[in-house]
Amino acid sequence: MKSIALITGATSGIGRATAKLLANNNFNVIITGRRSENLNTLEEAIQKNTESDVYSLNFDIRSETETAKMLATLPDEWKNISVLINNAGLAAGFEPVSEGKSDDWNQMIDTNIKGLLYITRIVSGWMIERKSGHIINVSSIAGKEAYANGAVYCATKHAVKALTKSMRLDFLKHRIKVGSVSPGMVDTEFSYVRFHGDSSKAEQVYKNMTPLYAEDIAEAILFMVTRPEHVNIDDMFIMPTAQGLSREVLRNEE
């Protein structure tokens, strides 16, 4: 019988790559996200290219009510979730605090922190009943250091770091593994979203350097969730070779 993995934010980037890779490695997957068309496309791809089952849940993780309502619709056999990948997250805006927009702040806080909490509370309850489970929180280098113009995003990822450590202790007695993966620069929709759809600004982020790709992080997650029962990876910190710190990047000459 295949284990079940639930991946939030599966409509693009790391979430989508992780769902595909886990489905190719003997996991049935529950995929969630706000963009129904992207979810449908991913579901079709998994059904076509793997031998795994897939179940889609289309909702906005920022809504506590909607999250609870949609998870309640899962058939009982799909509630036996072995792995929860808390991937849903984003950066919005790139200004100093004095010029920040409260809508951007709320979007990041509601998604990166509160959304993670809403879904973890429900799924961890099911895991506690079985005395088994594994939770992976997708964090960031922004959870390890701060940088100018990214105060609130950095704060949310520092919160993810703290939540991961606390959850590790909370769930220790229930034999539930908890860890995080913390990537540096990954070429996904991240910068496009941060700059509110300004593709020219987004492209500059990765110009003349080789970043990480979503598949690199998916491979790390697969490694984490396939360790023996006695092994828990608390955190995996992954950087592109060309990146030393958040803003220390080696770029090739044009």
C-alpha positions as CSV (number, residue, x, y, z in Angstrom):
1,M,0.0,0.0,0.0
2,K,1.4,3.4,-1.0
3,S,2.0,6.2,1.5
4,I,0.0,9.4,1.0
5,A,1.7,12.8,0.8
6,L,-0.2,16.1,0.9
7,I,1.6,19.0,-0.9
8,T,0.3,22.5,-0.5
9,G,0.9,25.2,-3.1
10,A,1.2,22.5,-5.8
11,T,0.1,24.6,-8.7
12,S,3.7,25.7,-9.6
13,G,7.3,25.7,-8.7
14,I,8.6,23.5,-5.8
15,G,5.1,22.2,-5.0
16,R,4.4,21.0,-8.5
17,A,7.9,19.4,-8.9
18,T,7.6,17.7,-5.5
19,A,4.1,16.3,-6.3
20,K,5.4,14.9,-9.6
21,L,8.6,13.4,-8.0
22,L,6.8,11.8,-5.1
23,A,4.1,10.3,-7.4
24,N,7.0,8.8,-9.4
25,N,8.4,7.3,-6.2
26,N,5.5,5.2,-4.9
27,F,3.5,8.0,-3.1
28,N,-0.2,8.7,-3.7
29,V,-0.5,12.5,-3.6
30,I,-3.0,15.1,-2.5
31,I,-2.3,18.3,-4.3
32,T,-3.7,21.7,-3.1
33,G,-3.7,25.2,-4.5
34,R,-5.8,28.2,-5.5
35,R,-5.5,27.9,-9.3
36,S,-7.9,25.2,-10.4
37,E,-6.6,25.0,-14.0
38,N,-3.1,24.4,-12.8
39,L,-4.3,21.8,-10.4
40,N,-6.2,20.0,-13.1
41,T,-3.2,20.0,-15.4
42,L,-1.0,18.6,-12.7
43,E,-3.5,15.9,-11.8
44,E,-3.7,14.8,-15.5
45,A,0.0,14.7,-15.8
46,I,0.4,12.5,-12.7
47,Q,-2.4,10.2,-13.8
48,K,-0.8,9.9,-17.3
49,N,2.8,9.5,-16.3
50,T,2.8,7.6,-13.0
51,E,1.1,4.6,-11.4
52,S,0.1,6.7,-8.4
53,D,-3.3,8.0,-7.4
54,V,-3.9,11.7,-7.0
55,Y,-6.6,13.8,-5.3
56,S,-7.0,17.5,-5.8
57,L,-8.3,20.1,-3.4
58,N,-8.8,23.6,-4.8
59,F,-8.9,26.3,-2.0
60,D,-7.1,29.3,-0.5
61,I,-5.0,28.2,2.4
62,R,-5.2,31.7,3.9
63,S,-8.8,31.0,4.9
64,E,-9.1,28.9,8.0
65,T,-12.7,28.1,7.3
66,E,-12.1,27.0,3.7
67,T,-9.1,25.0,4.7
68,A,-11.0,23.0,7.3
69,K,-14.0,22.6,5.0
70,M,-12.0,21.2,2.1
71,L,-9.9,18.8,4.2
72,A,-13.2,17.5,5.7
73,T,-14.3,16.4,2.2
74,L,-11.4,14.0,1.9
75,P,-12.6,10.3,1.9
76,D,-11.5,8.5,5.0
77,E,-8.8,6.5,3.1
78,W,-7.2,9.7,1.9
79,K,-6.9,11.1,5.5
80,N,-4.2,8.5,6.3
81,I,-1.6,11.1,5.3
82,S,2.0,10.0,6.0
83,V,3.7,13.1,4.7
84,L,2.6,16.8,4.8
85,I,4.7,19.2,2.7
86,N,3.9,22.7,3.8
87,N,5.1,24.4,0.6
88,A,2.5,27.1,0.0
89,G,4.2,30.5,0.5
90,L,5.2,33.7,-1.3
91,A,7.0,37.0,-1.1
92,A,5.0,40.1,-2.0
93,G,6.8,43.5,-2.6
94,F,10.4,44.6,-2.2
95,E,10.4,47.9,-0.3
96,P,11.7,49.1,3.1
97,V,9.3,48.9,5.9
98,S,8.6,52.6,5.7
99,E,7.2,52.1,2.2
100,G,5.6,48.7,2.6
101,K,2.1,47.9,1.7
102,S,-0.2,46.3,4.3
103,D,-1.9,44.2,1.7
104,D,1.5,42.6,0.8
105,W,2.2,42.1,4.5
106,N,-1.1,40.5,5.2
107,Q,-0.8,38.2,2.1
108,M,2.6,36.9,3.3
109,I,1.6,36.5,6.9
110,D,-1.7,34.9,6.1
111,T,-0.1,32.4,3.7
112,N,3.4,31.7,5.0
113,I,2.5,31.5,8.7
114,K,-1.2,31.2,9.3
115,G,-2.0,29.0,6.4
116,L,0.8,26.6,7.5
117,L,-0.7,26.5,10.9
118,Y,-4.3,25.9,9.7
119,I,-3.5,22.9,7.7
120,T,-0.9,21.5,10.1
121,R,-3.3,21.5,13.0
122,I,-5.8,19.3,11.1
123,V,-3.4,16.9,9.4
124,S,-1.2,16.5,12.5
125,G,-4.3,15.5,14.4
126,W,-4.8,12.6,12.0
127,M,-1.1,11.7,12.4
128,I,-1.3,11.7,16.2
129,E,-4.1,9.2,16.0
130,R,-1.8,6.8,14.1
131,K,1.3,7.7,16.1
132,S,3.1,8.2,12.8
133,G,3.8,10.9,10.2
134,H,6.3,13.3,8.7
135,I,5.9,17.1,8.3
136,I,8.3,19.1,6.0
137,N,8.0,22.9,6.1
138,V,9.5,24.7,3.1
139,S,11.4,27.6,4.5
140,S,14.2,29.8,2.9
141,I,17.5,31.3,3.4
142,A,15.3,34.3,4.5
143,G,14.6,32.2,7.6
144,K,18.3,32.2,8.5
145,E,19.3,35.8,7.7
146,A,17.6,39.1,7.0
147,Y,18.1,41.4,4.1
148,A,17.1,44.9,3.1
149,N,13.6,45.4,1.6
150,G,12.5,42.0,2.7
151,A,11.6,42.5,6.3
152,V,8.2,40.9,6.4
153,Y,9.1,38.0,4.1
154,C,12.2,37.3,6.2
155,A,10.0,37.6,9.4
156,T,7.6,35.0,8.1
157,K,10.4,32.6,7.2
158,H,12.0,33.1,10.6
159,A,8.6,32.2,12.0
160,V,8.6,29.0,9.9
161,K,12.0,28.2,11.4
162,A,10.7,28.7,14.9
163,L,7.5,26.8,14.2
164,T,9.5,23.9,12.8
165,K,11.6,23.6,15.9
166,S,8.6,23.9,18.2
167,M,6.6,21.4,16.2
168,R,9.5,19.0,16.4
169,L,9.2,19.1,20.2
170,D,5.4,19.1,20.3
171,F,5.2,16.0,18.1
172,L,8.2,14.1,19.5
173,K,6.1,12.0,21.8
174,H,3.8,11.1,19.0
175,R,6.6,9.7,16.8
176,I,5.9,12.3,14.1
177,K,9.0,13.5,12.3
178,V,9.4,17.3,11.6
179,G,11.9,19.1,9.4
180,S,12.4,21.9,7.0
181,V,14.1,22.5,3.7
182,S,15.7,26.0,3.3
183,P,16.6,27.0,-0.2
184,G,18.5,29.9,-1.5
185,M,17.7,31.4,-4.9
186,V,15.3,29.1,-6.8
187,D,14.1,30.0,-10.3
188,T,10.3,29.6,-10.0
189,E,7.4,32.1,-10.1
190,F,8.8,33.5,-6.8
191,S,10.3,36.7,-8.1
192,Y,7.5,37.2,-10.6
193,V,5.0,37.2,-7.7
194,R,7.2,39.3,-5.5
195,F,7.4,42.0,-8.1
196,H,3.6,41.8,-8.8
197,G,4.0,40.4,-12.3
198,D,6.8,42.7,-13.5
199,S,8.7,40.1,-15.6
200,S,11.6,42.5,-16.3
201,K,12.4,42.9,-12.6
202,A,11.9,39.1,-12.0
203,E,14.4,38.2,-14.8
204,Q,17.1,40.5,-13.3
205,V,17.1,38.3,-10.1
206,Y,18.6,35.3,-11.9
207,K,20.5,37.2,-14.6
208,N,24.0,35.9,-15.4
209,M,24.0,33.2,-12.8
210,T,22.7,29.6,-12.4
211,P,20.1,29.4,-9.6
212,L,18.5,26.3,-8.1
213,Y,15.5,24.8,-9.8
214,A,12.3,23.5,-8.4
215,E,13.4,19.9,-9.2
216,D,16.5,20.3,-7.0
217,I,14.4,21.1,-4.0
218,A,12.0,18.3,-4.8
219,E,14.9,15.8,-4.8
220,A,15.9,17.0,-1.4
221,I,12.4,16.6,0.0
222,L,12.2,13.1,-1.5
223,F,15.5,12.2,0.3
224,M,14.1,13.6,3.6
225,V,10.9,11.6,3.5
226,T,12.5,8.3,2.5
227,R,15.0,8.1,5.3
228,P,14.7,5.1,7.7
229,E,12.3,5.4,10.6
230,H,15.1,6.2,13.1
231,V,16.4,9.2,11.0
232,N,14.9,12.7,11.0
233,I,16.5,15.5,8.9
234,D,15.8,18.6,11.0
235,D,16.8,21.1,8.2
236,M,18.3,20.9,4.8
237,F,19.9,24.2,3.7
238,I,20.5,24.3,0.0
239,M,22.2,27.0,-2.0
240,P,23.2,27.5,-5.6
241,T,26.9,27.3,-6.1
242,A,26.9,30.9,-7.2
243,Q,25.2,32.2,-4.0
244,G,27.1,32.8,-0.8
245,L,24.6,34.9,1.2
246,S,21.2,36.4,0.4
247,R,22.7,39.2,-1.6
248,E,26.1,37.8,-2.3
249,V,25.8,36.3,-5.8
250,L,28.5,35.5,-8.3
251,R,27.3,36.6,-11.7
252,N,29.0,35.8,-15.0
253,E,30.2,38.7,-17.1
254,E,28.0,39.5,-20.1
